[in-house]
């Protein structure tokens, strides 16, 4: 039986995430303090306390989710002897790929925090407020959505997330996203839900952010991971640090191929999945795959104790 570890991305954050672990385990407390010191910012205050800052501001959200995922992983390492070597693969949804790289010994916590702080800032400012939008399409297939996009020659619309069977997300300019969702409703009778996001992520509108991140990513100290990372961009395993860097640059504006990532793992005999980080969104997505798999989610103190 093969096992894989998964780390969530943006949208899984909430005020107070990780606080019970921070108060219970020194290794969790040390993780948050290390990031606070690296960023010269009390990110832990923003994470734990309402009114200390906006956890939903992308420049805060991205390092906050990564830090919480690493804190949970370190607690599991210490308290339950979880070892990354005992897993076949690890993967992270969008920014979660950075959490995976830290836990796989490829990237330091400090470097990940600094990179994600900048990544969040550049992604936030790539498109003017209110000009972009994202919408989740329920029950549709990728080829159906791609056909509608191509038929209507939308200039900015792309599939930004292929999350799981029956859950696709599109990104682009707000007016085009609104028109596209109407076309989807009228032509293939599928429901759309507009997402509460600050920018249209994982589409070509994010290319300025990718350009701004090139040097920061290429200059960071990245080692080959202990176990293979499954890339968001290629939906394939990668262990070469130089290749990982180039994929991280592309990842900012390219589709999150999460359905394909899970299918790759399933085809390679993975039957046991651990979701580590805030929320249980990835566990929910896994249940959409019609295969017998075991899913465990580690989100808080109760999960750790049980």
Secondary structure, 3 states (H helix, E strand, C coil): CEEEEEECCCCCCCCCCCHHHHCCCHHHHHHHHHHHHHHCCCHHHHHHCCCCCCCCCHHHHHHHHHHHHHHHHHHHHHHHCCCHHHCCEEEECCCHHHHHHHHCCCCCHHHHHHHHHHHHHHHHHCCCCCCEEEEEEECCCHHHHHHHHHHCCCCCCEEEEEEECCEEEEEEEHHHHHHHHHHHHHHHCCEEEECCCCCCCCCHHHHHHHHHHHHHHHHCCCCCCCCEEECCCCCCEECCHHHHHHHHHHHCCCCECHHHHHHHHHHCCEEEEEEECCCCHHHHHHCCCCCCCEEEEECCHHHHHC
